Amino acid sequence: MSNDFTSRKIIHVDMDAFYASVEQLDNPELRGKPIAVGGSSKRGVVAAASYEARKFGVHSAMSSVLAVRNCPELIFVKARFDRYKEISSQIRAIFFEYTDLVEPLSLDEAYLDVTNNKKGNPSATLIAEEIRARILEETGLNASAGISINKFIAKVASDFNKPNGQKTVNPEEVIPFLEELDIRKFYGVGKVTAEKMYKLGIFTGKDLKTKSLDYLETNFGKSGSYYYHIVRGIHNSEVKPHRTPKSVGAERTFNKNLSSEVFMLERLEHIATELEKRLKKSNLAGKTVTLKIKYSDFTLNTRSKTLSYFISGKSIILETSRELLYQEELQNSVRLLGISITNLNTEKNITPTDKVMVQLKFEF
């Protein structure tokens, strides 16, 4: 591990069941009951679940039908994102009292670099305790935290003593901590990857550490290098206060599966209209258009096309999406369509010539 990075003090703060907790906070009748934020219709999806609901196996991204099957007493509550954003702003204001190096990941979690903090407190553990106490006092909500030398370990640690807890992994504890860690708890290792690792005899960090860089890259591609380094405590990514978006997208799940491409084109026009609004609101454009198709059997298909210029207008987005739709024959009826734009016009990607093209292609 590099000495330059082992001296860092990084906190990952993660609100406990944030959306569901806000609903229980604002409506006392929901406290202590299993609730899910999201739609209760047959096509609905759970956006968040209270801890009472999680005991029954209800979790985010689960279909509402399955959620009710697991927990018949489940109470569905409609999402109120304006309220969640309001409280998220309060929480971030607390973060900035301690450091300007705050990297939000979403409304309910963020990284903080408190190596050199505004309070002059040398203990990141005590800072995390103080921040959590402030959040509870000012919002009435609980937060958990992980503290360590880098973002990866801090994020993993924040899950250890949830809800309403925290865990510190000191520099000398990093390697033993990672070696004992179940591979499923490694941030960045999803269900499919974990199953593949199991088949290769990799169950813990210690098992992962025995594999060479070549072996991991052969079996996991570009991710192999990431796995090789994180299990050794090497993750040098800095806390970035201004995160540059990598993509902008919009999608729709339909009440009834679509089998006609005519109806799909109609839906794609609505999606392209929404995507245009989001791009222009953020003053963004991109070169790569990706069409996302989720079939009725939940299999996913994506098709992409990269243009030679930046786009943000609905007409070109729709034209390219239509082309991608007809690129391959549909395998089944469709339950979801989505369009995303990547390869955005950030300073990293843009050239002087591109800047002129952006002005031409923006359709204000």
WOWO-V138558 format. One record per backbone hydrogen bond with DSSP energy under -1.0 kcal/mol. CO is the residue of the C=O (numbers start at 1). NH is the residue of the N-H. If there is no record, write none. Layout:
CO/NH, CO/NH
This chain:
2/5, 2/6, 5/8, 9/114, 10/148, 11/112, 12/146, 13/110, 14/144, 17/21, 18/22, 19/23, 20/24, 21/25, 22/26, 23/27, 27/30, 28/31, 30/33, 34/75, 35/50, 36/77, 37/47, 37/48, 41/44, 44/64, 46/61, 48/37, 50/54, 51/55, 53/56, 53/58, 54/57, 59/62, 62/46, 63/67, 64/68, 65/69, 66/70, 67/71, 71/74, 75/36, 77/38, 80/84, 81/85, 82/86, 83/87, 84/88, 85/89, 86/90, 87/91, 88/92, 89/93, 90/94, 91/95, 92/96, 94/97, 95/98, 95/99, 98/118, 100/102, 101/113, 103/111, 108/15, 109/105, 109/106, 110/13, 111/103, 112/11, 117/120, 123/127, 124/128, 125/129, 126/130, 127/131, 128/132, 129/133, 130/134, 131/135, 132/136, 133/137, 134/138, 135/139, 136/140, 142/16, 144/14, 145/167, 146/12, 147/169, 148/10, 150/154, 151/155, 152/156, 153/157, 154/158, 156/159, 157/160, 165/145, 167/147, 170/173, 173/177, 174/178, 175/179, 176/180, 179/206, 181/205, 182/185, 183/186, 186/189, 190/194, 191/195, 192/196, 193/197, 194/198, 195/199, 196/200, 197/202, 198/201, 203/183, 204/208, 205/209, 208/211, 212/216, 213/217, 214/218, 215/219, 216/220, 217/221, 220/223, 221/224, 223/227, 224/228, 225/229, 226/230, 227/231, 229/232, 229/234, 230/233, 248/341, 250/339, 252/337, 258/334, 260/264, 261/265, 262/266, 263/267, 264/268, 265/269, 266/270, 267/271, 268/272, 269/273, 270/274, 271/275, 272/276, 273/277, 274/278, 275/279, 276/280, 277/281, 278/282, 279/284, 285/345, 286/311, 287/307, 288/342, 289/305, 290/340, 291/303, 292/338, 293/301, 294/335, 294/336, 295/298, 299/295, 301/293, 303/291, 305/289, 311/286, 313/317, 314/318, 315/319, 316/320, 317/321, 318/322, 319/323, 320/324, 321/325, 322/326, 333/296, 334/258, 335/254, 336/294, 337/252, 338/292, 339/250, 340/290, 341/248, 342/287, 342/288, 343/287, 344/346, 346/350, 351/355, 352/356, 353/357, 354/358, 355/359, 356/360, 357/361, 358/362
